[in-house]
Amino acid sequence: MNSVDATEHYETSAHDPAPSLLTVIFDTNPHAWALLENELPLSKAIANVLVFLNAHLACNYANEVAVVASHSQQATWLYPREENQNPSAVDKNGTTGVPQSQVNKYRPFRIVEEQVTRNLHALMAETSVSDVKSTSATMMAGALTLALSHINRRSIAWSEAHGGDTSTADGGSGAPGTGPGTGPGGTSASEGGLQSRILIVSVSGSSDSAHQYIPIMNGIFACQRLHIPIDVCKLRGDAVFLQQASDATRGAYMALTEPRGLLQYLMMAFLPDQRSRRHLVLPTRVDVDFRAACFCHRRVVDIGFVCSICLSIFCEPPENGNCLTCGTHLEMGDYGAKPALIARKKAKKKKPRANGPSGTATPTPTPTPGP
């Protein structure tokens, strides 16, 4: 009877795999995109990302996406974002505000495309020439913080809507404090939690984000604790901190040799979710650069000075020997002074005894014991 009234269909759909939340951090640094303009323009790159987002939404009707722009002066939302006007609203003539060419498009695809393109155009229009000249960095730490807050908010909402189940599934995240049922690898016995992951599409170098070393590392540790993998798609150059983020959170890291094939790389390496990745071999880095940035000049250093109290790193001894972070006076000793050279003592040579008339040395007879 269940096969006749379709009851079996609804009972099966109640046990479908949990949806996946994909949060994309798109680097919109104008300085970096100017160097990549001949190989991959920004307009083509955002078009490839939109196709990738549509593919993620098509994998499961309950999948969710979010897009954050990491700009030179700020980190802002591209999607979802509160809009003043509803794109599906009906005007006074009884027609919708959707163009005729967009009528037959799948509604989630259309909403994501419209909001991302509209907000990106507004962000570029708000960026003045003085803003571009003032800095060449990108606000990656702020974008990572926005992504984490959105993942936390959606995880709590999902758990409340589904009976308070906040457990994770092989890298999925739950609300803070979801310790029970989560193993060291992010695995869980329950598949009901909302799976979350972050994809960073980066074009900036490591020197552009060295001054954000502390907040970036805090975001990486938060993702590691919540079992949220950070995937990195590097279009130009290389980034030390993003390598560490991918390695610490067990994400995929790929530096593209041909940026023009961005869509192919996104589909092959970054489309599978956490459940699918159990059966795949993900691209990763073997030679991860674990260097840190100093707290004084924000330079990536190989050898530095470490505060014994707060573990802050400095590329050179602090002024007056005081730690710039905690203020502790560090006993530097005689660092920098040339070491004093102590002359080595010469061993005295024993002169042989001369007993003969000709001045030749004669051996001293060895006494023999008596009877």
Secondary structure, 3 states (H helix, E strand, C coil): CHHHHCHHHHHHHCCCCCCEEEEEEEECCHHHHHHCCCCCCHHHHHHHHHHHHHHHHHHCCCCEEEEEEECCCCEEEEECCCCCCCCCCECCCCCECCCHHHCCCCHHHHHHHHHHHHHHHHHHHHCCHHHHHHCCCCCHHHHHHHHHHHHHHHHHHHHHHCCCCCCCCCCCCCCCCCCCCECCCCCECCCCCCEEEEEEEECCCHHHHHHHHHHHHHHHHHHHHHCCCEEEEECCCCCHHHHHHHHHCCCCEEECCCHHHHHHHHHHHHCCCCCHHHHCCCCCCCCCCCCEECCCCCCEECCCEECCCCCCEECCCCHHHECCCCCCECCCCCCCCCCCCCCCCCCCCCCCCECCCCCCECCCCCCCCCC
